[in-house]
Amino acid sequence: MRTRFAILIVAVALAPCARPRAEPGVMSVLSATAEPGEVVWIQVQVDPDIRGVAAFQASLTFDGRGDASTPPLKPVPANPAKPNNGEVSVLLGSIVPEGMLSLASSTAPGKVEIGIVGTRTFNGPGTVVSVPFQVSPNAAPGTVYGIGLGLTALNDAAMRHISAQVGGGTLTVVPVRRLYASAPSGPPGAVVPVEIRYRGGPTDELHGITVVVAPGGSEASTQDEPSVVGVEAGAGAVGALITLTPRPQGRALLTVLSARPLSPAEALANVHIRLPLPADDAAPYPVALTDAVVYFAGGKPMAVRTEPGGLSVVLPMGDLNGDGRVGISDAGICLRIVLGLIQPSDSVRRRADVAPAHSSGVAGDGRVDLRDVIRIVRSAVGLEPPP
């Protein structure tokens, strides 16, 4: 890798120099934010006055400002299996033509060297290159890293020098901010409340949220999917304006707005979702949150990430058709399993194994046979309690 990178350096270093332009363009680092433990891509951009670039060599320098104990940034290696070979992951921007050779390396702490060269040229404005950095999980919110940009060479197709002003940027560590959903459970057909909550910085003054709530089908189920049927204010949003606007494909847009600060320590909303009937308990039904935006004091919006929730179906032993009760139809399904007429899913087979009954309250012997059929029939007609 060092040999290849050296070729790039030689190619741009031997370029003849021309007079600088009267008004040189600008190449700069785009400032960014990241959460502790996150990988963030630092972008190098050029403005419209930089044109006809065929070769580029620059360096990024990075350090923590303030406390000397600030955990350092670490460039992400290009090959995770060889993290110490010095080669760094790099992504060319959309303005760079395909086929241009690019390399990035970090052989000294706090510095990444970048080289790009090719037979075609590119023009600003836009992103030239992005380099990923790993933020330490121990980096405190409010930490600011300085990202310096040093330009070694910038040449056109004739290897003439292109003048440019350079500017650095910053990477600011921000608190983890999330909207997330709870994971309740219930019997088939029941309406269960899914809590929508916010997790953010200790000084956040939250006044509202908007988020699309999207319940989906279980990957292991062929039954109907859950549906959003209503909403009510959570304990953290007493007195707030709350609306639920239907969206296509069973989704709904949740809006919570309040003149007074909301209480993130409590649920902001309880979205009522009806479980399918019949249902399957093989896997939870996911509840995705998308297009999430939170609003702080003064109406300032901020897009935030989300964490999905889930809906678990509770089915009694002996309920093989997923309707939430034990009936004669379940006995018919069990008999078909015994005779080999159907091949049940693992969850159905587990619920069919109801005999013999044990004093501990646990039923079954690991197989499905006529004893299980008989016990389901007796339970269905009321001769004994449900398994």
N, C-alpha and C positions, 0 to 999 in steps of 0.2 A: 504494500500500500504506500509506503514512504517513497518508493521509486516512482510510482505513478504520480504521486503528488509533486515530487520534485520536477517531473516533466512539465506539469502545469506551471509551476513557478518559473522555470526557465523560459517557457513559451511566452509568458507575459512580461518577464523581467527584461528580455532582450528587445522588447518593442521600442522602436524609435519614438521620440517625443515630438509633438507639434505644439504650436502656440495654443495656450488655453483659450477657451471661448471667453468672450467679453462677459457673458452672464452664465456662469457654470450652473448646471443642474444640481439637484440635491438628492443625495442618497442617505437614508436614515433608518433607524430601528423603530419599529412600531411598538409603543409601550403596551404592556399587557398586564392582566391580572390572573391569578391562579390561587387555588385553595391548597392548604397543606397536603402533601402527598401526591399532588397532581402533576401530570406531564403537560407542559405548555410549549407550544411552538412559537419561537421568536422569529418574527418576519423582518427581512431587510427589503425596503421599498425604494423605488426611484420615482422622481416626478417627471412631467412631460418633456422637460428640457434635456433629459438624458436619452440619447438616441444612437442607434447603430452600434451597440455593444456586441463585441465578438469574444472578448476575454475579460475576466474579472477575477481579482484576488483581493480578499479582505480578511480581517480578523474581528472576532467578537470577544470582548473582554467583559468579565462579569464579577461582581463582588457584592458583599452585603454591606449596607450602609448602617451606621449607628453602632450597635452592640457588636463587639468583636467575637462574641460567642454565636453569632448568627450562623446557622447551618449553611454550608456552601451549596450553590447550584451544581448540578452534575449533568453534563451533556449525555444524551442517550446513545449508547454504542450502536453502530450499524449492524453488528453481529452479536446478539446476546450470548452466543456460545463462546465468543472471544472478546470479552468486555475490556481486556487490557491491551488490545493491539493498537489502540490509538485512533482507529477509524470511527467517525461519528456519523450518525444518521443525518440525512439531509434530503430536503424535498424542494425541487425546482418550482418556481412560481409559474403562473399561467402565461406570463408574457415571454417566457424563455422557450425557444423552439425545441421540438423533439430532436434528439440526437446529440445534443450538447453534452460534453463530458463534465461531470461534477464530482468533487471529492471534498470531504471535510475531515479534519483531524484535530485531536486534542492531545498533545504530547507534554503539555505543561499545565499545571493547575490554573484555573481561572481564564483560560484562553482557548478559542476554537479558530482554526484557520480554514478558510473556505476558498475553493478555486473552481472556476467555470470557464470552459473554452470550447470553441466549435467553429465550424465553417459558415454558419449562419449568424445573423445578428438579431438583437431584440431592442425594442424601444419602450420607454416609459409612457404613461405612468403604470404602476403596478408592483406586485411583489416579485422580486428576483429569486429569493431563496428563503426557506424556513428551516430552522434548526430546533429540534426538541430538547428541552431541559427538564430534568426531574427536580421538583421542589421537595425538600425534605418534609416528612410527616411532622417533624418537630419544629418547623418554621412557624413562628408566631404570627398571627394575623396583624397586619400593620407593618411587617417587615418590607423594606424596599431594597431591591437589588438594582444597582446601576449596570446598564448594558451599554458598553462603549463599542464604537465602530471605528476600525482603522482601515483605510483604503490603501492597499499596496499598489494595485495596478487596475486601470480601466482603459481598455483599448478597443478600437474599431477593427474592421475586417482587414485593413492595411497595417494593423498593429501600431496605429498612431494613438497617442495619448488623448483621452477624453477627460477634461477637467470636471470636477464635481466637488461640491461641498458635502461634508458628512456630518451627521448628527446622531447622537446616541439616544437611548430610551431607558425606560425603567420597567421592572417587573415587581408588582405590588402583591403581597400575599393578603388575601381577603378571607373573612370568616367563611366557614362552610354554610351555605344557604340552600335549603331544600324545602320543597313541598312533598309530603309523603302521605300515603294512605295506610289505614289499618288493615288487618286481615281477620275479619269475623267469620263465624260459622253459623249454620242453621240447617233446618230440615228442608227438603225440596218444596218449592213454592213459597217459602217464607220470605218476608221483607226484612232485610237486615241493614243496620246502619254502618256505613263505612266512614270512619273519621278521617277528615282532611286536616293535617297539622303542618306547622311551619317550624323549621329549625334554622336559627340564624345567629348573628352576632349579638353579644350581650347588650349593645347600645342601640340595636335596631328598633326604630319606632314604626311599627307596622300599622298601616291604615287600610290595606285591602289586598285582595288576590283575585286573579282570574286564572282558571285552569280548565282544560277539557278532561272530563272523566270518561273513561272508555272501558267498560267491562267487556270481557271477551270470553270465548268458549274455552273449556279445558281441552288441552291437546289430546287427551285420552278419551274424550267424550264425543259421541255422535248426537247428543241431545241438543235441545234448544239452548241458547245462550242467556246469561243474566241480562236484566234490563233496568235502567235507572227510572225510578217512579216518583221521586220527590226529594226534598231537602229541608232541613231545619237548622237553625243556628246552633253552633256548638257553644260550650261554656266560655270559650275565649272570644266570642263575637256577639255578646248580648247587646241588643239595640242596633246592630248593624243591618244594612240593607243586603238581603241575600236573594239572588235569583238563580234559576236553573233553566237554561235555554236549550231545547232539544237540538241535536245535530244528527246528520245522517249516520247510519250503521249503528244505531243504539247508543251513540255518545251523547254527552250533554256538556254545555259550557257553564261552569260554576263561577259566579261573581259574588264576592264579599267585599263591601265597602263600608267604612265607618269614619265618622268625623273624629271620634275618639280613638286613641291607640288600642289596637287589638291585643289580646293576651296570648302570646305564642306558647305559653306553658300549658294551655288548654286546647282542645279541639276547636278549630275555627268553623267547621261545618260537619254535619252528619248527612251524608248522601244516602238516601234510601234506595237499595237495589234489591229487586226481586230475584230470588234464585229460580232456576229452571224447574219445571215439573213435567215429566220425570227428570231426575238428575243422576249424576255419576260421582262417586266419591273417590275415584281412582287418582285424581290430581286436582289441586285447587283451580278455580276459575280466576284468571288474572284480572286485576283492575289497574289499567295503565293511566298515568297522568301525563298529559302533553300540553305544549304551548303555555307553560306556566310563567306568569308574571306577578311580581309582588309590588306593592306601592307603599312608599315611605312618606314621611311628613312632607307636605307641599305637593303631593301628587307625583313625586319622582318615581318612575317605573324602573324595574330591573328584572330581566329575564333570569330565572333560576332553574336549576336542575330538579329532577323529581325522582322519587323512589316509588315503585309500584306497590300496590297491595294485593290482596287475594281473597277469594271467597271459598271457604271449605264447606262441603255438604256433609251433613251428619245423617247417615242411614242406619237403621237398626239391623241387627242380624236377622236373617230370614227375608229381608226385603230385597228381592232380586230384580225387580223391574224399576226401582228407583223412584217410587211414588211416595215414599216416607212411611209406609205401613206394611204389615205382613198380611197377605190375602191369599185366596185360593189360586190366583194367577201365579203367585210366587211358587206355590207347590208344583204347578204345571211346568214352570221353567226348571225347577230342581229335578223333576222326573226326566225331562228331556236331557238334562246334563248326565244323569245316571245312565240313561240308555245310549249315550254317545251321539245324540241327535244334534247337539250344539256344542260348540267349544266356547266356554265362558271366558271373560277376562279374569285376570287375577283377583280383582276386587270382588267380582260377582262370585267367584269360586270361594273366596274367603267368607263371604256372607252366607253362602249356602251350607257351609259346614257347621251345623247347629247341634248335632248329636254325636255322642251322648252329652247330657247336661252333667256338670260337675258341681260338687258342693261349694267350690270356690267361686262359682258364678261364671266361670269360663266354660264355654261349650266347644264341642268339636274334637275330632281325632285326626285331623290332617287329610281326610278324604271325604268325598261326597257319595253317599249311597242311599238306599231306601229308608234307613232310619232317619236321615235328614228330611226326606220327603214327608214322612209320617209326622215328625215333630212340627214342621211348618203347617201341615194340614190342621193338626190339633190346635195350634196357636191361632190359625185363621178363623176357626169356628168357636173359639173361646173356651176350649177344654183345658188349656194351660196358658200361662202368661207368655208374652213374646220371648223368644230365645235371648 
